[in-house]
């Protein structure tokens, strides 16, 4: 059964059908004219000098063929295009070749299918070339690498590295691009000496941005006397052909500040050949700490950790500074405060290598995987490799560890990276070249899209078994790690995945149309594929089958034992239930008897207390209280008699006064009458209050007399 190598079905799309005729006529050279951003696939058309776009998300959802769009530049580039790069905001795309750079403005998208300018088949977009005259007048100058600066607030700063060891920083926003700054990172050769320096590997071949540094972290790349005022800066790692790596730090906001160049960075452990003299590509994985990947033309990959250098080692080499003179300024080469620690080297299989004496070298392009930090891809003249770094997981666990457990969780770096040969385009040195023309990773879901020299597209799902990610820790593992418990037993599913993880992958074979390998090579190829399938697939699956069968037998025995335990526990539960019912009945009987005994004890205690000869302490206390109340009652009676006498006297006097007032004829004014009335009302209210108080006191006295009489009766 044929296995599909085009998960998205892009090879059958009209875009790649038309593009296949153009790509097949190009010179055999590795390019990267394919990129995916915001679910839009950008491909450069060599024949029409325009940009072809396709919404792969819409095309994968709809069964019908979605039309692609053509972005026609207003100023088509006249030079050969080998690579393209789109900025993060998807507003501009830079296409470049060895002798020029052009920037295209991407139009806006709208409509149901998210098409440019509403869905027109051809859309005109503004384009302009960068330093076209400079590259035309100096044909010996070659563009090595072009990248968008990640620290640009407008996402419109383009950094260009040329073969004369020179950086050019452009501002591409606006009608005309502006050259903001230019500086060198090595000896600036003349046209006659450029080939000599290239042969010696003393020219820059590639660069990449390291993770940003903020605040005090800037001292890792700069000295304490640095005048940089930016809060966030992105160091640049520059790779030379001889393997030397330099770090460059400059400010986007301060145009007057000079870039600071450190290097070459020290590499540990040191090597006589400086880890290769044919370096061609560099890639910085944004992990913590950063992982630097250096590729050589011989197919060797070096994985390095970018770490801080101890201060005492830096001070020893402070006096070894050199100067590079530019035409306008002098750039100081300082001792670096960071060091590269090489922890692994991987040899790529360039072709299936049927003969050991067939040594082949070619440039290798490194592509980061936007879906994960622990994986990247390599494209070259013989196909595509996928590299998965196991050390990233160890570094993440070390970064998340607590301070007290930090010494125990230091990465051992014992687990090797996994290299997988995904696509092979050349089986031997006698086969024609079939280099890869483009590679990108589409998200949601993650799919690897590769454009071959035949125009065919290979799209592989990154969630397949061949590219499975490292298993993430479960919730139970996280909880036990937080509690300080380390699990040493490997889970069975992880054990199966580890057994199935093969070191050698049978790649997808995509040869050039003109390839006609002899029968001997075909036989060797079939034998190799058979051996790989037997050793790396069938044997591993047989071992996994045996492991699963053994696990099943163990689980069955465990299940039988557990079923027996369940039955015994059910019987014991039944017995315990009956015993609990008996105990409940006995408890109710005992409770009733205890309540009856308590009631009888209370009656006995009451009878004993009543038959005691003397008064109890409570009765004595109550008797003294009654005597106090009786004395107070006598006082209240005398006071009450006095109040009654005064009341009768006042009543008699008031009666006499009223009779006298009746006899007298006194004329009162209205105001006096009102005042008298108010006073009378107030006095009558006061009298009523006093009367109510007296009545209340009488009631209390009467109640106390009754209580005293009853207590006296009980005492007798």
Secondary structure by P-SEA (a helix, b strand, c coil): cccccccccccccaaaaaaaaaaaaccccccccccccccbbbbbbccccbbbbbaaaaaaacccbbbbbbbccccccccccccccccccccbbbbbcccbbbbbbbbbbbcccccccccccbbbbbbbbcaaaaaaacccccccccccccccccccbbbbbccccbbbbbbcccccccccccccccccccccaaaaaaaacccccccccccccccccccccccccccccccbbbbbbbbcccbbbbbbbbbcccccbbbbbbccccccccccccccccccbbbbbccccbbbbbbcccbbbbbbbbccccaaaaaaaccbbbbbbcccbbbbbccccbbbbbcbbbbbcccccccccbbbbbbbbbbbccccccbbbbbcccbbbbbbbaaaaaaaaaaaccccccccccccccbbbbbbbccccccccccccccccbbbbbcccbbbbbbccccbbbbbbcccccccccccccaaaaaaaaaccccccccaaaaaaaaaccccccccccccccccccaaaaaaaaaaaaaaaaaccaaaaaaaaaaaaaaaaaaaaaaaaaaaaaaaaaaaaaaaaaaaaaaaaaaaaaaaaaaaaaaaaaaaaaaaaaacccccaaaaaaaaaaaaaaaaaaaaaaaaaaaaaaaaaaaaaaaaaaaaaaaccccccaaaaaaaaaaaaaaaaaaaaaaaaaaaaaaaaaaaaaaaaaaaaaac
